[in-house]
């Protein structure tokens, strides 16, 4: 169902752990950002510009 909802859309998901990112990796999400990464804010800003 998530793949159908996110098809042809920009979807950004913020998670707290790398394990959560791994479990979501097979979904049709544009960006999955791990909150604890130092680059999370920069990645979010870049994704919003596209």
Secondary structure per residue as TSV (DSSP state, phi and psi in degrees):
chain	resnum	aa	ss	phi	psi
A	1	X	-	360.0	-39.8
A	2	X	H	-62.2	-41.1
A	3	X	H	-59.7	-38.8
A	4	X	H	-67.4	-40.6
A	5	X	H	-70.8	-30.2
A	6	X	H	-99.8	2.5
A	7	X	T	-64.4	128.9
A	8	X	T	61.2	30.0
A	9	X	S	-129.8	160.7
A	10	X	-	-94.4	115.2
A	11	X	-	-122.7	124.3
A	12	X	E	-117.9	127.0
A	13	X	E	-123.0	131.1
A	14	X	E	-105.5	126.8
A	15	X	E	-120.9	168.1
A	16	X	S	-99.8	-18.7
A	17	X	S	-136.1	151.0
A	18	X	H	-61.8	-31.1
A	19	X	H	-63.1	-37.5
A	20	X	H	-65.9	-39.8
A	21	X	H	-60.9	-44.2
A	22	X	H	-59.8	-42.6
A	23	X	H	-69.7	-23.3
A	24	X	H	-94.3	-7.1
A	25	X	T	-62.5	-23.4
A	26	X	T	-86.5	-4.6
A	27	X	S	-83.4	161.5
A	28	X	-	-84.3	65.5
A	29	X	-	-108.1	138.1
A	30	X	S	-67.6	-46.4
A	31	X	E	-142.3	135.0
A	32	X	E	-121.2	115.8
A	33	X	E	-110.5	127.7
A	34	X	E	-87.0	122.0
A	35	X	T	-58.1	-31.3
A	36	X	T	-81.0	-7.2
A	37	X	S	-73.0	142.8
A	38	X	T	-65.7	-25.1
A	39	X	T	-92.8	4.4
A	40	X	H	-57.8	-46.5
A	41	X	H	-65.5	-41.0
A	42	X	H	-64.7	-40.0
A	43	X	H	-65.5	-40.6
A	44	X	H	-62.3	-48.0
A	45	X	H	-58.8	-43.4
A	46	X	H	-65.0	-42.2
A	47	X	H	-64.1	-36.3
A	48	X	H	-72.4	-22.5
A	49	X	H	-76.1	-28.2
A	50	X	-	-68.1	360.0
